[in-house]
Amino acid sequence: MKVSFEQLKSMVVFAQVVEQGSLSAAAKHIGLSRAVVSYHLKKLETQLEVKLLNRSTRSIGLTEAGEAYYQRCRIIAEQANIANQQIENLKSEATGLLKITCPVNVGLQTIVPALNEFKQLYPKITLDVILTDEVLNIMKEGIDLAIRGAPLADSGLQASKLSTLATCICGSPSYLNQYGRPTKPSDLDQHQWVIYKLTSNQLSLKKNKQSYQVTLSGTISTNNAAARTAFVEGGHGLGRIPVYDAWPKIQAGTLESVLDDYKANDINIYGVYPPGTADTKKLRLLLNYLKEYFASQSHIKR
């Protein structure tokens, strides 16, 4: 059976329906109407004389034949994207859209300042920056780069380490005056903590090759890093806070660091992206720039 140009288009549409999870989502992603997407699927199943999808009003599922066919269609779509990327890389100046997602606090404190400078260097690159503490579906949302505190387990994504950020233990002057300043790790068990729910409640401290483990507990928890720091400033407990966030507040006198001779857990920052997209000139430039930017910011490291 010969493959026509029209059938190639239908194969790419089919791959998008599978990856986006619905006809409507695929239509939005590739800029077609839902009716046109449905037309391509029906025509493809008619040409192949086999059912590819089990469809209901709420969900879709691949048939056995559909699963096998999708794997081939996916490769065709990926190869087409790679061909476009190679052409883009031949252009003398980087252009195009970069869609980036990042947690709110680390975004405002570190990523947005970096992107300010990046945009000045590469004015023809368009930036769409989504600051949210939700973990978005990179493939479904069409995101080029997600800034995360860990590489994802999903083998369909790739990750590049951007930096290691130092953290410190802080409390407000009013809290430390009322409840005392800890001088050793065991003292921390007696203190209230403001819990940041997106990280472990196990704190690791190191000094002279000795490790100490502390379980954090408290009456306030939050999924937002800026809120965590604000509660610590408000005198509601101790907090493990990134140095980039804590240092300006320490200088202003609203926070004080404790146990400075012990090293707390670092935060590893990764750039996570769909497979193959790092081959694009624009994303490769951004990844390299972010690594260099973080390396130059001595105030976020110890």
Buried (B, 14 or more C-beta within 10 A) or exposed (E): EEEEEEBBBBBBBBBBBBBBBBBEBBBBBBEBEBEBBBBBBEBBBEBBEBEBBEBEEEEBEBBEBBEEBBEEBBEBBBEEBBEEBEEBEEEEEBBBEBBBBBBBBBBBBBBBEBBEEBBEEBEEBEBEEBBEBEEEEBBEBBBBBBBBBEBBEEEEBBBBEBBEBBBBBBBBEEBBEEBEEBEEBEBBEEBBBBBBEBBEBEBBBEEEEEEBEBEBEBEBBBEBBBBBBBBBBBBBBBBBBBBBBBBEBBEEEBBBBBBEEBBBBBBBBBBBBBEBBBBBBBBBBBBEBBBEBBEEBEEBBE
